[in-house]
Every structure is written in C-alpha cells, then in structure tokens.
Amino acid sequence: MHTDYQQTPMIWHKWGVWKVGIDFATYFIMNSFITNRFSMDRSLESLAWILR
C-alpha cells in the first residue's frame, strides 16, 4: 500500500479525500439519526448538497 501510494500519490490523494468525505458524511448522518430521528431528512439533504 505504501509503495502504491508513493508511485501514484495523486490518485491515492483523491481517493483519500473521497473516503474521508464519505466517512464523515456517514458519521454525520448516523449520529444525527441516533440523536434525533427527525433530523434524518435534513442530514440527507446535506449529503445530497455535498455530492451534487
């Protein structure tokens, strides 16, 4: 993995950004859903806005 990262830093960087963004969005939505179910719709709207 480290060798691939050194050989193709830009590709791994882009995938890293996507993974962090997806992980954050997943955490945000799940956290909102657990703490307040009524905020789920707004969380989905936020995710749609981020991904548009």
C-alpha positions, 0 to 999 in steps of 0.5 A: 500500500505504501509503495502504491501510494508513493508511485501514484500519490495523486490518485491515492490523494483523491481517493483519500479525500473521497473516503474521508468525505464519505466517512464523515458524511456517514458519521454525520448522518448516523449520529444525527439519526441516533440523536434525533430521528427527525433530523434524518431528512435534513442530514440527507439533504446535506449529503445530497448538497455535498455530492451534487 
